[in-house]
């Protein structure tokens, strides 16, 4: 396997796993569907993951076009997206909830009064939240339009969504097995990796913006 494909594949899977947070999402799913019949729980799990997949695939395939239409440069997206993902990573390391990857208290309260929670808050913002959407667009931008690398990003996204679905279907058993401590350990480890990737996105954004070129030329002239 070419190193470039392996690199983008690992980066994509780690980023999606961190921003979606299948295990944490499963814990929220279990809480929101407590007392719901097993058949309805399965239906809700499949529906929410399917809708989230459609949302994320739209941004994977057309996110770059939308940004160009709005006049947003890729350098700006890398920098802003990197900062957003860094904030998510910091929250994960500190084991605290983030509105970018989970529901807020108000959203959770509203969800308890809904008959169908598969679209809101499960599909979005729990699975396809701001952090995951930003990550999807950033990762595709990192491929420079290479079809094979874009396919790897899509494969990593679908794999993460499959893991999320499995976690939803086994939510109660998973939460009982890992407990709060186990969940926090996994969250913190993935948070560290996401923070490092986020900082790299910021570095890449600043470098591709050209902001450092005048400073570099000035230093070379002075020397």
Steps between C-alpha positions, in 0.01 A plus 500: 500500500644843404607704805283796392184288499585349838570844644175658381307189600628503858455877529144481365394209721653655814338836428156358425516265798588795722241746367213250478598319819308173444534383861399834653216530247381153598477608863280795401296273270439262791380786720269647236345163412460366853171313528454482121420153357800318350353502147448877511852552638649307206289695252610830658867393492492406130306811402720745693827357364361491144391866514834603649680312221302691235577835665871428529527360147349823365777699669767250389394526136386862475651679801789640295262639236290672767811660649615628161152641433513685832849629429663311789857396428628154589765663721227669703308174530807306615581762763143546628422129482824417679414740782151348531638146510763608753225626731321167458824314576563706813148425625559130436829500690327672792210250469234767478210540259539718191217652299698419185482125552201444727162644586475798731281485812224694322514267198490192722199641687319569171580148377319344796177659380530377139341186361774453236852582614679338205546828309541732798702466712648164393583547129587864562667637704599179685649314200521759221592795718708811422825323591433201274382716208811719526720191520337350189561812289855542634600141433371512143687828447816328623473247213553772234226345288663156467215254445672209678566709810145637503379139483715421807343792691152377407591145605626628837177696548280202414704273729457744789126524432479119497676489838256767623204290390638192675557706816141627482365147469713387795474827694374361830749212515789722390432763762469236770825331391724809478348717770572870539873451560546284191312748283712788628827314437407432137379858455821650638730286283309583182484865609879525512527362145228736375673800660825416321319465166317828562823690563640354177193631314564847644867485398403393148242777475743771608769366267269485196357846573828667404500713815845378597666581165558873567647417840725234348621736228566767760709263712699385197563861398616599848736205518 
